[in-house]
Amino acid sequence: MTTSLPRYFISTYARVIVTNWPTLNRILFFRTSTIKDQLKQDNATDTPQPPKLLTNERFNDALNGPFSRYLKSFLSAFSVIAHINQQTVQHNDGAFKLPAETTLNNYQLDKNVVKKISNNECEKIAEEISKLMIEADDTWSDYINEQCSILMEALRGLHIELTDTDQQDFLNIYTISELIDRLTDMNIETDINESTQPFDFKEYFKLKCKLAIYSHTSRQHQTPNAKSIHKTIEALEPQLNTISSQEKETVSRYQNKIDDIIKPIAFAKLESS
């Protein structure tokens, strides 16, 4: 069984934004790290680290996985700030004028409008967005731990016994490609289709539940099959629907906070952001 995820073209501009904003760089790097890489980061010192280089694989995990909506909203916010900064430099110093073929020239801003935004105001907005992203990331971590506990309890209620190893595995935050590779190696159906991409947390947790069910069934010396796994997943629909509704509420809440912060410079938002 072969499962593939969409591949995205990552522009140089997007890479520059992720490199230039430390909070965005650090969090995006962490949220696209494999379990092995996460363990390395846990053992790292607290010494400030230089910006991390994000590979195409990491960007694709970010855009395909359950953190997609969260990460995109902050990437969009930082792109607005970057656009203002770029336009300020371009209007103030002709030496930095971009070539005519540069994409950003399609988004020229009136220099009189740009001048109304001071560097201090732009820096303050960037600082507020960074603080909000740290808060949001903590919120998503709490959300994931809470949903893991609820689902593990629900699985036990369906007589799916979880060993200590199973529980730790359930709590692990896999990248979407890492999780799908595990399922594929075990010959477990992922049911990937256009409606599940990018994966939201409901679909992500379905895959995590399939791993737990597979592990339990194998310990019973039974052969796991798609029909029995699907039946158990259906029984978890109430919990999965709650996960979905809470995710939507959290995404909306933080999007509203982002919009409030960047309101003074919202005119600089790129159409593709």
Steps between C-alpha positions, in 0.01 A plus 500: 500500500650832390383827645624838384442852623488812280828675434509879517725754333658711774597846379827668594292778657329254736836352597640846576204583724540177698874561536469865606244459779651297790169401664347383173820317408532324836138389525464395138822301531376328816153422360657335195755296695492121509487326837874433476569868434269607783703290745817672382340841554388400850862427587629824350620791712302820552769697318343709220531314173548645150204474259432147383494411133163351414512239228230442239395195701439712809301760306287225347435346842397844626258554211360145494477428871255592778696814596446640149224752582679622812838541332357659184319768700823614666706464182247732334529752785880507482483537121299821543767643730775390260317667213479830688871482586595422141287782362644747752855419394407510133331841523777651714800376306498451125808279527272231643236529229393154393540383138191548285441126475493453878166366620470756780496780244149382421408608853639854508362718778451876490810647663290761679300221662814307592655809664208516743627180662808568710776245554417496870136419429598220263743358757232515766256309277766238427569461872129460578459239225803311634359499854161387369658215305676375814167514685324324214761225484458433873123490448538242222728288719238502778228422245691199367571359848135542598371327185751218542373434854136505386563264209711256703221480758245445221713223353516327837121526516491304173727235656808616313771452761797735480840405639732766642679495165170547315410794720836670446470436128152653499635813671784536251443773242598351167539700183231403252747332264658311790160376619387393154829317445439301820150405391619410152776278639234315702273475197227702675263697278536877541188593300672806357296699252453862396251567780759408766773731370647682672433274796309656786539360850192281462658316208840501668364340815314241294838383376641498853203290615557254217855442626371436854229261376752316284740463794224366729367254241848368425559429870183291500664285233234609254548635152390865482272572207367822349136416580552450874723807526242710315223378733697609806578839344126550434433442871741787576310745278354705792846567642644569154223746420572686824867514403400654167272764648756603762770526235283729285423718802868530592607582143228766475584650840866548415425624150285773654784593736744514208263718299468744790878532537580551130198723434716817465700334218237269353510703177838336429367147501603303195218330310675166529556532877 
